[in-house]
């Protein structure tokens, strides 16, 4: 029995571990026979930090230097850039050859990485 965890339904301290689901510890309460999960950890990096990294990168700061300024790994910066590239509406902020009219998608070069973004078909 774990003394620091209490049931979130009845408040009883008589609980035991009951496996994990998506890396979140679950518990079983002996009093009310219900299962519950512990709190999920907050995201490691805030949205403000991600936006700051994208801003550095878009102002010609390299991936390694951006990672140094934001205090995270270069791989994480690359993932954030890829997310931002495909999340922009119609990819207008990043598309270089948008006047070609093809709906196959564009390859966009952003410093050391290439990202594929599919455009929405025009009617």
N, C-alpha and C positions, 0 to 999 in steps of 0.2 A: 504494500500500500504506500502511496506517495502522499506525504502530508501537506505539501505546498499547493497541490492542485485540488480545487473543490469543484463539485458538479455545478454547471452553469444553469441547470434547471431547478434542482432542489437545494443546492448549497451544501450538500453532504461532503465531508472530506474522505469518505470511504470510496475511493476510486482506484482502478488499476489500468495499466496500459492495455490497449486493445488494437494494436497494429498501427500502420501508417497508411495514409491515402494521399498521394501526390506530395510526398515528403512532409506531411503534416501529421504529428502524433495525435492519435485518437485515444480516448479513454472510455471506460465502462464504469458506470455508477452502480454500486451494489444496492443502494437504497431505492432508486426509482427505475433501475434496469435500463436506462437510456444511455446512448453513446453520444459523445461530443468531441470536438476537436479543440486543440489549443489555438491561440491566436496566430495568424500568419505574420511573418516578418514583413516589415515595410520594405519597399523597393530600396535597393542599395544606393541608387543615384536618383536625385530629384529631377523633375522636368526642367527646372531652371538650369541645372548643371548641364543637361543634355542640350538645351537651347544655347547655352554659352559655348559649348564645344562646337556646335554647328556654326555659330557666328564666327568663331575663330577660324574654323576651316574655310568658310566661304570668303573670308578676308585674306586668303592666301597664306595662312599659317599651316604648315605641314601636319601630317597625322601624328608623328612622334612628338612634335613641339606642342600640339594641342593636347595630347595625352599628358604631357608633363605639366602644362598649365592647369588642367582640370583634375589632375591626380587620379588617373585611371589608366588602364592598359590601351595600347594602340588598337588591339582587336576590338575592344569595346567601342572605341571611336568609330571604327569602320562599320560596325553594326548599326550605330546610331545614324551614320551618314546614309547607309542603305535604307534604313527605315524612313528617314526624312525625304529621301529621293523619291520613293514610291508612294509616300503619303501626301505629297503636294497635289492639289487639285489640277487635273489635266497635265501634270508635270511641267507646267509653264515656267516655273522658277529654275528648272534644271535642264530643260530640253534645249539642245543647241540647233537642231535641224527641224524645227516644228513646221516650217513652211513647205516641206516636201509633200505633205498630204497623205502619206502612207499610214495605214492603221495597223501595221505589223508591229510597231514598237520602235523605240530608239535605244541605241547604245550611247550612254553619256560617259565621257571621261571626266573624272574628278580626281586630279592628282595621281595617286598610285593605284586607284581601283577603277574597275569598269562595272557599271550597274545597268541592268536591263529593266526598262519600265515600259509596260504595255499601255498604249493609249486607248481611251474609250473611242469606240467607232462613232463617226459623225453620220448623221442621218441626212 
